[in-house]
Amino acid sequence: MPSSLHPLLAELARMPGKTVKLQASNSAMASLHRGYPWLYAERVKAESHRGQPGDLGVVYDGKGRFVAVGLYDPLSPIRLRVLRASKPGPIDRAFFADRLAAALVRRLPLQGTQTDGYRLVHGESDKMPGMVIDRYGATAVVKIYTHAWIPYLHDCLASLLEQQPLDRLVLRLSRGLQEHPAYLHGLRDGQILYGDPLSGMLTCLENGLRFEVDPIHGQKTGFFLDQRDNRARVEQLARGKRVLNAFSYNGGFSLAAARGGAVEVTSLDQSGQALESSKRNFALNAQVPAIAAARHLTIQDDAFRAMAELVKQGQKYDMVIIDPPAFAVRRSQVKEALNAYGRLAHLGVSLLVTGGNIVLASCSNPVSPEDFREAVCAAAIRAGRPLQGIMESGHALDHPLDFPDSRYLKCLFATA
């Protein structure tokens, strides 16, 4: 089976050149010894030579002792993504097989949950920095965030196929990689690396709900897998309620609310394509009595503008769900992001009946859980609707947090 991988991967596996020897600042070396998986370019004191993306980089201390080895990328501000630290060892197919096996064990609790859409590998937290692998049924989508992974895709994916019964592998490339096409060596975003071409949408199961997935053109790898647990909680709270789902995308929260017994669910998104996808997802689950019984409405508009208009109209909901895209990717954007979350919280609680539920999420990595909660609570107070019974959640088990810097998802449940 592994020999059926795209032949270009075998050619690229022969690409890595001479190992780059690196010297780093004392503070950087201390971080590497503690298990930090990144070495930033500005913390590199010296390099033996300028290598190519995908060369192995080895960090030595001032006495020539081994500190760490990893994937070297001169195109990235993260000069080295660490694979081994403190103790040297080979970076080969057996190494990747062991890392993948450990990642798969962590996902075993998902068996028996009627879920075949989940994250197999969560980058740094699964000790595979710069790579995520998401599974949708018999298809896995591999997304890489550094050119340095390219020479190792063959061994890594061959090991994956040996351990997982998959029919197809799809490659996704981060925006940063696509800005340097010369270093992609013929690989392209959405390329099929194994299996038959895709003739249409895939579907996957999440806690028994079926969703369509576009692994080639969809956001992220095709679906927002990280909100699975929060959608399940919404389902538990939704019985008998009128629900507004803002930034609804393909209706994940909307479907969960409907199955939970919501009498009416409104999906609000500025994308007409996303709303059409939500309608198709409702149709995919029409055999579920509660979903068939729920009234599903859609509004295509900017969420801020549409929610303000709903407030003017005097509309009231029993539950308002707000799951916006990231408002901050850099620390310099945090203040503006917190203002945006505050505006959304103000609008959200203004649309709630007394005792209604608000669910507000943030996927902005630089925004801390503490600042997010403070911004939301302060806005609710300004609106005259202080929050009670606050419950905070975050990542599902397939998005582990071994690497604290990867904590991006915050979700707040409360009563106004």
C-alpha positions as CSV (number, residue, x, y, z in Angstrom):
1,M,0.0,0.0,0.0
2,P,2.7,2.6,0.8
3,S,4.2,2.1,-2.6
4,S,1.0,3.6,-4.1
5,L,1.8,7.1,-2.7
6,H,2.3,9.8,-5.3
7,P,5.7,9.1,-7.0
8,L,6.8,12.7,-6.5
9,L,7.0,12.0,-2.7
10,A,9.6,9.3,-3.2
11,E,11.7,11.7,-5.4
12,L,11.5,14.5,-2.8
13,A,12.5,12.1,0.0
14,R,16.0,12.1,-1.5
15,M,16.3,15.8,-1.3
16,P,17.7,16.7,2.1
17,G,21.3,18.0,2.0
18,K,24.0,18.4,4.5
19,T,23.0,18.8,8.1
20,V,23.0,22.4,9.3
21,K,24.8,23.0,12.6
22,L,23.2,25.7,14.7
23,Q,24.3,27.7,17.8
24,A,21.5,29.4,19.8
25,S,21.3,31.8,22.6
26,N,21.6,30.4,26.1
27,S,17.9,31.2,26.9
28,A,16.8,29.4,23.6
29,M,18.9,26.3,24.5
30,A,17.3,26.2,28.0
31,S,13.9,26.4,26.3
32,L,14.8,23.5,24.0
33,H,16.0,21.4,26.9
34,R,12.6,22.0,28.5
35,G,10.8,20.7,25.4
36,Y,9.9,23.9,23.6
37,P,9.5,22.8,20.0
38,W,10.6,26.0,18.2
39,L,13.8,27.9,17.6
40,Y,13.2,31.3,16.3
41,A,15.6,32.8,13.7
42,E,16.5,35.8,15.9
43,R,17.7,33.4,18.6
44,V,20.2,31.7,16.3
45,K,23.7,32.9,16.9
46,A,25.4,31.1,14.1
47,E,24.8,28.5,11.3
48,S,27.4,26.3,9.7
49,H,25.9,27.2,6.3
50,R,22.6,28.3,4.9
51,G,20.7,25.1,4.2
52,Q,17.6,24.4,2.2
53,P,14.1,23.8,3.7
54,G,13.9,20.2,4.9
55,D,17.6,19.9,5.8
56,L,18.0,18.6,9.3
57,G,19.3,21.2,11.7
58,V,21.2,20.3,14.9
59,V,21.7,22.6,17.8
60,Y,24.9,22.3,19.8
61,D,25.9,24.2,22.9
62,G,29.2,26.0,23.3
63,K,31.0,22.8,24.3
64,G,29.8,20.9,21.3
65,R,27.2,18.9,23.2
66,F,23.9,18.0,21.5
67,V,20.8,20.1,22.4
68,A,18.2,19.3,19.7
69,V,17.6,18.2,16.1
70,G,14.7,19.2,13.9
71,L,13.4,20.5,10.6
72,Y,15.3,23.4,9.3
73,D,13.5,26.2,7.3
74,P,15.4,29.3,6.3
75,L,12.2,30.8,4.8
76,S,10.4,30.8,8.2
77,P,10.8,33.0,11.3
78,I,10.8,29.6,13.1
79,R,14.2,28.5,11.9
80,L,14.0,25.0,13.5
81,R,11.0,22.8,14.5
82,V,12.3,20.3,17.0
83,L,11.8,16.6,16.6
84,R,14.2,15.4,19.3
85,A,15.7,17.3,22.2
86,S,18.4,16.5,24.8
87,K,19.0,13.0,23.6
88,P,20.1,12.4,19.9
89,G,18.6,9.7,17.7
90,P,17.7,9.0,14.1
91,I,14.9,10.9,12.2
92,D,13.7,8.1,9.9
93,R,10.6,6.1,9.0
94,A,10.6,4.2,12.3
95,F,10.7,7.6,14.2
96,F,7.7,8.8,12.3
97,A,5.9,5.5,12.8
98,D,6.4,5.8,16.6
99,R,5.1,9.4,16.7
100,L,2.0,8.5,14.7
101,A,1.3,5.4,16.8
102,A,1.4,7.5,20.0
103,A,-1.0,10.1,18.4
104,L,-3.4,7.4,17.4
105,V,-3.5,5.9,20.9
106,R,-4.6,9.3,22.2
107,R,-7.7,9.2,19.9
108,L,-8.9,5.8,21.0
109,P,-11.6,7.3,23.3
110,L,-13.4,8.5,20.2
111,Q,-14.1,4.9,19.2
112,G,-17.7,4.0,19.7
113,T,-18.9,7.7,19.7
114,Q,-20.2,7.6,16.1
115,T,-17.4,9.9,15.1
116,D,-15.2,9.5,12.1
117,G,-14.2,13.1,11.6
118,Y,-11.4,14.1,14.0
119,R,-7.8,15.2,14.2
120,L,-5.3,12.4,14.0
121,V,-2.2,14.6,14.5
122,H,-2.2,18.0,16.2
123,G,1.2,19.4,15.3
124,E,3.5,20.4,18.2
125,S,1.3,18.8,20.8
126,D,1.7,15.4,19.1
127,K,5.5,16.1,18.6
128,M,5.0,16.6,14.8
129,P,5.6,20.4,14.7
130,G,4.2,22.2,11.7
131,M,1.8,19.4,10.5
132,V,-1.8,18.5,11.2
133,I,-3.6,15.5,9.9
134,D,-7.4,15.4,10.0
135,R,-9.5,12.3,9.2
136,Y,-12.9,12.4,7.5
137,G,-14.1,8.8,7.2
138,A,-11.6,7.0,4.9
139,T,-9.9,10.2,3.8
140,A,-7.1,12.0,5.7
141,V,-6.1,15.6,5.0
142,V,-2.5,16.4,5.7
143,K,-1.8,20.1,6.2
144,I,1.8,21.4,6.5
145,Y,2.9,24.8,7.7
146,T,6.6,24.6,6.7
147,H,8.4,23.6,3.5
148,A,10.7,21.6,5.7
149,W,8.1,18.7,5.9
150,I,8.2,18.1,2.2
151,P,11.2,15.6,2.1
152,Y,9.7,13.6,4.9
153,L,6.1,13.3,3.6
154,H,6.8,9.9,2.0
155,D,8.1,8.2,5.1
156,C,5.5,9.8,7.4
157,L,2.5,9.0,5.2
158,A,3.7,5.5,4.3
159,S,3.8,4.9,8.1
160,L,0.3,6.4,8.5
161,L,-1.1,4.1,5.8
162,E,0.5,1.1,7.5
163,Q,-1.3,2.0,10.7
164,Q,-4.7,3.3,9.5
165,P,-7.1,1.9,6.9
166,L,-7.4,4.9,4.6
167,D,-8.6,5.2,1.0
168,R,-7.3,8.7,0.3
169,L,-4.7,11.3,1.3
170,V,-5.2,15.0,0.4
171,L,-2.4,17.6,0.8
172,R,-3.2,21.1,2.0
173,L,-0.6,23.9,2.2
174,S,-0.7,26.9,4.4
175,R,-0.8,30.3,2.8
176,G,2.8,31.0,3.8
177,L,4.0,27.9,1.8
178,Q,2.0,28.9,-1.3
179,E,3.9,32.3,-1.3
180,H,7.1,30.4,-2.2
181,P,6.0,28.0,-5.0
182,A,9.6,27.3,-6.1
183,Y,10.2,25.4,-2.8
184,L,7.1,23.2,-3.3
185,H,8.8,21.2,-6.0
186,G,5.6,20.5,-7.9
187,L,3.3,19.9,-5.0
188,R,0.1,21.9,-4.9
189,D,-2.7,22.7,-2.5
190,G,-5.5,20.2,-2.7
191,Q,-3.3,17.5,-4.4
192,I,-4.3,13.9,-4.0
193,L,-1.2,12.1,-2.6
194,Y,-2.9,8.6,-2.4
195,G,-6.1,7.1,-3.7
196,D,-8.7,8.1,-6.2
197,P,-9.5,11.7,-7.2
198,L,-12.4,13.4,-5.4
199,S,-15.6,13.7,-7.5
200,G,-17.5,15.8,-5.0
201,M,-18.0,16.4,-1.3
202,L,-17.1,13.9,1.4
203,T,-19.2,13.4,4.5
204,C,-18.1,12.6,8.0
205,L,-19.8,11.7,11.3
206,E,-19.6,13.7,14.5
207,N,-21.5,12.2,17.4
208,G,-23.9,10.6,15.0
209,L,-24.5,13.8,13.0
210,R,-23.5,13.8,9.3
211,F,-21.7,16.7,7.8
212,E,-20.5,17.4,4.3
213,V,-16.8,18.2,4.0
214,D,-14.8,19.9,1.2
215,P,-11.2,18.9,2.0
216,I,-9.8,20.6,-1.1
217,H,-11.4,24.0,-1.0
218,G,-12.9,24.2,2.5
219,Q,-11.6,26.3,5.4
220,K,-8.9,24.7,7.5
221,T,-8.9,21.1,6.2
222,G,-12.6,21.2,5.4
223,F,-14.4,21.3,8.7
224,F,-14.0,22.9,12.2
225,L,-13.3,19.8,14.2
226,D,-12.2,21.6,17.3
227,Q,-15.7,22.6,18.4
228,R,-17.0,19.0,18.7
229,D,-17.4,19.0,22.5
230,N,-18.9,22.5,22.5
231,R,-21.5,21.5,19.9
232,A,-22.4,18.6,22.1
233,R,-22.9,20.9,25.1
234,V,-25.2,23.2,23.0
235,E,-27.2,20.1,22.1
236,Q,-27.8,19.4,25.8
237,L,-29.0,23.0,26.4
238,A,-31.2,23.5,23.4
239,R,-34.5,21.7,24.1
240,G,-37.6,23.9,23.4
241,K,-35.5,26.9,22.6
242,R,-35.4,29.5,19.8
243,V,-31.7,29.7,18.8
244,L,-29.6,32.2,16.8
245,N,-26.2,30.9,15.5
246,A,-24.0,33.7,14.3
247,F,-21.0,33.0,12.1
248,S,-22.7,29.7,11.5
249,Y,-20.5,28.5,8.6
250,N,-21.9,25.1,7.6
251,G,-24.3,24.9,10.5
252,G,-22.5,22.7,13.0
253,F,-23.9,24.4,16.1
254,S,-27.3,24.8,14.3
255,L,-27.6,21.1,13.7
256,A,-26.6,20.3,17.3
257,A,-29.2,22.6,18.6
258,A,-31.9,21.1,16.4
259,R,-31.1,17.6,17.4
260,G,-31.2,18.8,21.0
261,G,-34.8,19.8,20.6
262,A,-34.6,23.5,19.6
263,V,-37.9,24.5,18.0
264,E,-36.3,27.1,15.7
265,V,-32.7,27.7,14.6
266,T,-31.5,30.7,12.6
267,S,-28.1,30.3,10.9
268,L,-26.4,33.7,10.3
269,D,-23.4,34.0,8.0
270,Q,-22.2,36.4,5.4
271,S,-21.3,33.5,3.0
272,G,-24.2,32.3,0.8
273,Q,-22.1,29.1,0.1
274,A,-21.8,28.4,3.8
275,L,-25.5,28.8,4.3
276,E,-26.3,26.5,1.4
277,S,-24.0,24.0,3.0
278,S,-25.9,24.3,6.3
279,K,-29.1,23.5,4.4
280,R,-27.6,20.5,2.9
281,N,-26.3,19.3,6.3
282,F,-29.9,19.6,7.6
283,A,-31.1,17.5,4.7
284,L,-28.4,14.9,5.4
285,N,-29.8,14.5,8.9
286,A,-33.5,14.8,8.1
287,Q,-34.1,11.2,9.3
288,V,-33.5,12.5,12.9
289,P,-37.0,13.4,14.2
290,A,-35.9,16.4,16.2
291,I,-34.0,17.9,13.2
292,A,-36.9,17.3,10.9
293,A,-39.2,19.1,13.4
294,A,-37.0,22.1,13.9
295,R,-37.6,25.2,11.8
296,H,-34.3,26.2,10.2
297,L,-34.0,29.8,8.9
298,T,-31.0,31.5,7.3
299,I,-29.8,35.1,7.2
300,Q,-27.0,36.1,4.8
301,D,-25.4,39.2,6.1
302,D,-22.5,40.6,8.1
303,A,-23.0,39.3,11.7
304,F,-22.4,42.6,13.4
305,R,-24.8,44.4,11.2
306,A,-27.5,41.7,11.2
307,M,-27.4,41.3,15.0
308,A,-27.8,45.0,15.4
309,E,-30.7,45.0,13.1
310,L,-32.3,42.1,15.0
311,V,-31.9,44.1,18.2
312,K,-33.7,47.1,16.6
313,Q,-36.5,44.8,15.5
314,G,-36.9,43.6,19.1
315,Q,-36.1,40.0,18.3
316,K,-35.4,37.7,21.3
317,Y,-33.9,34.3,21.4
318,D,-33.5,31.7,24.2
319,M,-29.9,30.9,23.1
320,V,-27.4,33.0,21.0
321,I,-24.3,31.2,19.7
322,I,-21.4,33.4,18.4
323,D,-18.4,31.6,16.9
324,P,-16.5,34.2,14.9
325,P,-13.2,33.7,12.9
326,A,-10.0,34.8,14.4
327,F,-9.8,38.5,15.1
328,A,-6.1,38.5,16.1
329,V,-3.1,36.5,14.8
330,R,-0.5,38.9,16.3
331,R,-0.2,40.5,19.8
332,S,-0.6,43.9,18.2
333,Q,-4.2,43.0,17.2
334,V,-5.3,41.8,20.7
335,K,-6.8,45.2,21.8
336,E,-8.9,45.4,18.6
337,A,-9.9,41.8,18.9
338,L,-11.1,42.2,22.5
339,N,-13.2,45.3,21.4
340,A,-14.8,43.1,18.7
341,Y,-15.6,40.3,21.2
342,G,-17.1,42.9,23.5
343,R,-19.3,44.3,20.7
344,L,-20.5,40.8,19.9
345,A,-21.2,40.0,23.6
346,H,-23.2,43.2,23.9
347,L,-25.3,42.3,20.8
348,G,-25.7,38.7,21.9
349,V,-27.0,39.4,25.4
350,S,-29.3,42.2,24.0
351,L,-31.0,39.5,21.9
352,L,-31.6,37.1,24.8
353,V,-34.7,36.6,26.8
354,T,-34.2,36.8,30.6
355,G,-32.3,33.7,31.7
356,G,-31.3,33.0,28.1
357,N,-28.0,31.2,27.2
358,I,-25.1,32.8,25.4
359,V,-22.3,30.8,23.9
360,L,-19.3,32.9,22.7
361,A,-16.1,31.4,21.3
362,S,-12.7,32.8,20.3
363,C,-10.1,31.1,18.1
364,S,-7.6,34.1,18.4
365,N,-4.4,32.5,19.7
366,P,-2.9,35.8,21.2
367,V,-6.1,36.5,23.2
368,S,-5.8,34.9,26.6
369,P,-8.7,33.1,28.2
370,E,-8.6,35.6,31.1
371,D,-8.8,38.6,28.8
372,F,-11.5,37.0,26.7
373,R,-13.7,36.3,29.7
374,E,-13.1,39.8,31.1
375,A,-14.1,41.5,27.8
376,V,-17.2,39.4,27.4
377,C,-18.4,39.9,31.0
378,A,-17.7,43.6,31.0
379,A,-19.7,44.0,27.8
380,A,-22.6,42.1,29.3
381,I,-22.6,44.4,32.3
382,R,-22.6,47.5,30.1
383,A,-25.6,46.0,28.4
384,G,-27.4,45.6,31.7
385,R,-27.3,41.8,31.3
386,P,-24.6,40.5,33.7
387,L,-23.6,36.9,33.1
388,Q,-24.2,34.1,35.6
389,G,-23.3,30.4,35.8
390,I,-20.3,30.9,33.6
391,M,-18.6,27.7,32.2
392,E,-15.5,27.9,30.1
393,S,-14.3,25.1,27.8
394,G,-11.6,24.7,25.2
395,H,-10.0,22.0,23.1
396,A,-11.4,18.5,22.5
397,L,-9.2,15.5,23.2
398,D,-8.0,15.2,19.6
399,H,-6.6,18.8,19.9
400,P,-4.3,18.2,22.9
401,L,-2.5,21.0,24.7
402,D,1.0,19.6,25.4
403,F,2.3,22.7,23.8
404,P,0.8,25.7,25.7
405,D,1.3,28.1,22.8
406,S,-1.1,26.1,20.7
407,R,-4.0,26.9,23.1
408,Y,-6.2,29.1,20.8
409,L,-9.8,28.0,21.4
410,K,-11.8,29.5,24.2
411,C,-15.6,29.0,24.6
412,L,-17.7,30.6,27.2
413,F,-21.2,29.3,28.2
414,A,-23.3,31.6,30.4
415,T,-26.8,32.7,31.4
416,A,-27.8,36.4,31.0
